[in-house]
Amino acid sequence: MTKINHNTPLSTSHLQQRSLEAVWHPCTQMKQHEAFPLIPVVSGKGVWLHDADGNRYLDAISSWWVNLFGHSNPHINAAIRDQLDKIEHVMLAGFTHEPVVALSERLQKITPGTLGHCFYASDGASAIEIALKMSFHYWLLCGQPQKNHFISLQNDYHGETLGALSVTDVAIFKQTYAPLLRQCAHVPTPDWRYAEPGESAQDYAIRAAAALEQYVAENHSQIAGFILEPLVQGATGMGMYHPIYLQRAREICNRYQIHLIADEIAVGFGRTGTLFACNQADIAPDFLCLAKGLNGGYLPLSVVMTTDTVFQAFYDDKIAHAFLHSHSHTGNALACRAALATLDIFEQDQVIDANKIKAAYLNKIAVPLTTHPKIINFRNCGMIWAFEVKTDDPDFSAKCFQAGLKQRLLLRPLDTTIYFMPPYIINEQEMDLLISGTLQILDTL
Ligand SMILES: *Cc1c(COP(=O)(O)O)cnc(C)c1O
């Protein structure tokens, strides 16, 4: 049996103990919980998470980047309650329902380009699997079965199922499972932290695009698609890059006849300052993968949107030409209603404009961080901020997380990168707490 910290009240420690005995927590070395207690959350409101002991924590990373409009948002709650009394879920083969149709129509209108059909799944990684399979299958239907390789960006993250992990390039998640994965070439990242001294972010992005073109020119006959995280490479530590790379990537994919697959699972729905990251380069992908913020972080829901050209290739009398892929909860009605409520908030509250004002305020009060002697590479893109802490401590991330909890902040650094990705409803007073708490943490580490 695992020993736990008994300085906490009985009900809390009881729940921690039960969780450690019954739940296998994600992305966690369970043994570390001998030293670090789990936080039992009993409720949430806005940016705040409340634990069983009456403490509250500012959710500065939107509960793994999913939450947009706060926990227990009244508008989204009401939509789910209303839907619950109608139909919670029905299989989407042979059946349809208003929420999934309305959501698909609205997504068509707001996404870049003309992405005519929406294919739904539950998690981001499943959306990636769908995009990869569809892209390959499209080329197969076009008589080009040899186009069955994918390329992605160095340092990209696309999820942790085997197909998604194959196109991911983050060693800590990938290395162990390498024997199970398909080979995938990773082209140089445009992340400006890799620029030469004196080289601008834009020049570096152009140089990375030239490397992409060289690889594609030599290998395009075997390549089905190029998958990338537009503008911000999240899991690798919020690497940011210039939108010109996306423009060049779009041109190169057109020139050499390969699909451009945009993984906007993390960056979609306003995270980078525009509704979609692709908007900043004024490009449209052939496949767009969305999840996380799609329904404000409420319920598992992901979607792959694609062009009419792709859709039409599958449209045939032969069943074998169809995309015979499914997940049990495809198009879940509750999750779609939550997504519709989320899109309502975007429209009614003019969220993209409101976020610009919030981002400007946070940048203003973050000056002591930008000039802090322990910090390098302070950067911001829309509603994402990140910086590296100069430290040799291999346990920095875990220690910083614990120090954050003492300041009532939920921060979960990626290696030595501290980042903020708060719910959009964060107010100025809460931003003040975020910055002052982070400065305190830096003093203690
Ligand atoms: C989180 C994430 C995924 C995977 O989504 P899950 O819902 O966790 O499976 C894929 N791509 C990107 C860019 C992500 O941030």
The ligand as an SDF file (V2000), in Angstrom:
LIG
                    3D

 15 15  0  0  0  0  0  0  0  0999 V2000
   -3.6220   17.5340  -26.8500 C   0  0  0  0  0  0  0  0  0  0  0  0
   -3.1960   17.4440  -28.2570 C   0  0  0  0  0  0  0  0  0  0  0  0
   -3.4830   16.3150  -29.0410 C   0  0  0  0  0  0  0  0  0  0  0  0
   -4.1540   15.0920  -28.4820 C   0  0  0  0  0  0  0  0  0  0  0  0
   -5.4250   15.3490  -28.0060 O   0  0  0  0  0  0  0  0  0  0  0  0
   -6.0460   14.3440  -26.8860 P   0  0  0  0  0  0  0  0  0  0  0  0
   -7.4350   14.8130  -26.7210 O   0  0  0  0  0  0  0  0  0  0  0  0
   -5.2050   14.5440  -25.6590 O   0  0  0  0  0  0  0  0  0  0  0  0
   -5.9250   12.9760  -27.4270 O   0  0  0  0  0  0  0  0  0  0  0  0
   -3.0950   16.3330  -30.3570 C   0  0  0  0  0  0  0  0  0  0  0  0
   -2.4710   17.3940  -30.8860 N   0  0  0  0  0  0  0  0  0  0  0  0
   -2.1890   18.4940  -30.1790 C   0  0  0  0  0  0  0  0  0  0  0  0
   -1.5140   19.6460  -30.8360 C   0  0  0  0  0  0  0  0  0  0  0  0
   -2.5170   18.5510  -28.8280 C   0  0  0  0  0  0  0  0  0  0  0  0
   -2.1850   19.6240  -28.0980 O   0  0  0  0  0  0  0  0  0  0  0  0
  1  2  1  0
  2  3  1  0
  2 14  2  0
  3  4  1  0
  3 10  2  0
  4  5  1  0
  5  6  1  0
  6  7  2  0
  6  8  1  0
  6  9  1  0
 10 11  1  0
 11 12  2  0
 12 13  1  0
 12 14  1  0
 14 15  1  0
M  END
$$$$
